[in-house]
Amino acid sequence: METKYFVVSRIDGDYAWLTCTSAEEEPFFIARALLPMETDEGSKLKLENFQFVMA
């Protein structure tokens, strides 16, 4: 699996909206429990080996 980069564009309660910065994809939402604890709006994330980490 290739590494992808995302920006948290919005947080709605228990979910965060992610926008991919490395490809033309639609924004999608994901449970905040799957993201690092320190994730906030504007955070940059990296998806690597099926795990999100701060970029």
C-alpha positions, 0 to 999 in steps of 0.5 A, spaced: 500 500 500 502 506 498 503 512 503 498 517 502 497 524 506 491 527 508 489 534 512 483 534 517 479 539 514 473 539 519 471 535 526 464 533 527 463 530 534 466 523 533 468 523 526 473 527 522 473 529 515 479 528 511 482 531 505 487 527 501 493 532 499 496 527 494 491 525 489 484 528 487 479 524 491 473 526 495 473 528 502 471 523 507 470 522 514 473 517 519 472 515 526 476 519 530 478 513 535 482 511 529 486 517 528 492 519 533 490 523 540 492 529 538 489 530 531 485 537 531 482 541 525 488 543 520 492 537 522 496 533 517 496 526 517 500 520 513 496 513 512 502 508 512 501 500 513 493 502 515 495 506 520 494 514 521 500 518 524 502 525 524 506 527 518 
